[in-house]
Every structure is written in C-alpha cells, then in structure tokens.
Amino acid sequence: MDAETETVRSEESRAKVSLTMEPASEKKRRPSPGRGYWRRQMDHIASQLKAEAYNNLEFRDFIKEQRITKLRRVSLHEGLDDLVLVLNFGLHRTTIDDS
C-alpha cells in the first residue's frame, strides 16, 4: 500500500469518527436522507416508526395486535418547524356473541 492510499484511508477514518461523535442535538436537526427520492423518504419514516416501537413499550404493545386493516386516509400538515403525518387505518373489531 503506498503512502497516498494510506493518507486517504486515514482521512476517511477520521471523517467517519467525527460524524459519529456529533452531539445528538445536531443529528436531530439534519434533514432526512431522501434527497428527493420518495422511496428513501418512506424508508426513513419506516425506520423512525420502528425505532419508536423499539423504545416505547406502550406503542409497541398496541401496534403488535393484529387489528389494523387497510390504510384509509393520509394527511400532511407542514408547520414552521415540524411536519405532521396522519395515517388513518381501518380497525378490525371482533364481535362477541351474547348467546
């Protein structure tokens, strides 16, 4: 391995370390990685929902029940510093016979 290749690799390593050592508040301010591609944005949304389910036991317990049916409606509302995404799903309710 020549000296130039070694220098490039060490610079890349330092860049990776500096990216991973950023304060959490800085990471939260970054835009999602979509870069104009809707599939990447959907992957970002899905990963955020999975993280919420992993970290929030109440949310996870509610979601794991097999009661959610077809997606009925989606609405987006953009504020000054947030985006509200509302997903309305049908809910399957089982009926109990009184007989």
C-alpha positions as CSV (number, residue, x, y, z in Angstrom):
1,M,0.0,0.0,0.0
2,D,1.5,3.4,-1.0
3,A,1.6,6.5,1.2
4,E,-1.1,8.3,-0.7
5,T,-3.6,5.4,-0.3
6,E,-2.7,5.2,3.4
7,T,-3.3,9.0,3.8
8,V,-6.7,8.8,2.0
9,R,-7.8,5.9,4.2
10,S,-6.8,7.6,7.4
11,E,-8.6,10.8,6.4
12,E,-11.7,8.7,5.7
13,S,-11.4,7.1,9.1
14,R,-11.2,10.5,10.8
15,A,-14.2,11.7,8.9
16,K,-16.2,8.7,10.0
17,V,-15.2,9.2,13.6
18,S,-16.1,12.9,13.5
19,L,-19.5,12.1,12.1
20,T,-20.3,9.5,14.7
21,M,-19.2,11.8,17.6
22,E,-21.5,14.6,16.8
23,P,-23.8,15.7,19.6
24,A,-27.3,14.2,19.5
25,S,-28.9,17.6,19.1
26,E,-27.0,18.1,15.8
27,K,-28.1,14.8,14.5
28,K,-31.8,15.6,15.1
29,R,-31.5,18.8,13.0
30,R,-30.3,17.1,9.9
31,P,-32.9,16.6,7.1
32,S,-34.0,13.1,6.3
33,P,-31.8,11.3,3.7
34,G,-34.4,11.2,0.9
35,R,-32.6,13.7,-1.4
36,G,-35.7,14.0,-3.5
37,Y,-36.4,10.3,-3.7
38,W,-39.8,9.2,-2.3
39,R,-38.7,5.6,-1.6
40,R,-35.8,6.9,0.6
41,Q,-38.2,9.1,2.5
42,M,-40.5,6.2,3.1
43,D,-37.6,4.1,4.3
44,H,-36.8,7.0,6.7
45,I,-40.3,7.2,8.0
46,A,-40.4,3.4,8.5
47,S,-37.2,3.4,10.4
48,Q,-38.4,6.2,12.7
49,L,-41.6,4.2,13.4
50,K,-39.6,1.0,14.1
51,A,-37.3,3.0,16.5
52,E,-40.4,4.3,18.3
53,A,-41.8,0.8,18.6
54,Y,-38.5,-0.4,19.9
55,N,-38.2,2.3,22.5
56,N,-41.8,2.8,23.5
57,L,-43.3,-0.3,25.1
58,E,-46.9,1.0,25.1
59,F,-46.7,1.9,21.4
60,R,-45.2,-1.5,20.6
61,D,-47.9,-3.4,22.5
62,F,-50.7,-1.5,20.7
63,I,-49.1,-2.0,17.3
64,K,-48.4,-5.7,17.7
65,E,-52.2,-6.5,17.9
66,Q,-53.4,-7.7,14.6
67,R,-56.3,-5.3,14.4
68,I,-55.1,-2.8,11.8
69,T,-56.7,-3.1,8.4
70,K,-56.4,-1.1,5.1
71,L,-54.9,2.4,5.0
72,R,-57.9,4.7,4.6
73,R,-56.5,8.2,4.6
74,V,-53.2,10.1,4.7
75,S,-52.9,13.8,5.5
76,L,-49.8,16.0,5.8
77,H,-49.6,19.3,7.6
78,E,-46.4,21.4,7.5
79,G,-45.7,23.8,10.3
80,L,-42.8,26.1,10.9
81,D,-40.6,23.5,12.4
82,D,-42.5,20.2,12.1
83,L,-44.4,18.0,9.8
84,V,-47.5,16.3,11.0
85,L,-48.2,13.0,9.2
86,V,-51.5,11.4,10.0
87,L,-52.2,7.9,8.9
88,N,-55.8,6.6,9.3
89,F,-56.2,2.8,9.2
90,G,-59.3,0.7,9.5
91,L,-59.7,-1.2,12.7
92,H,-60.9,-4.7,12.8
93,R,-63.1,-5.3,15.8
94,T,-64.2,-8.8,16.7
95,T,-67.8,-9.1,17.8
96,I,-68.7,-11.3,20.8
97,D,-71.8,-13.4,20.6
98,D,-74.1,-12.9,23.6
99,S,-75.8,-16.3,23.1
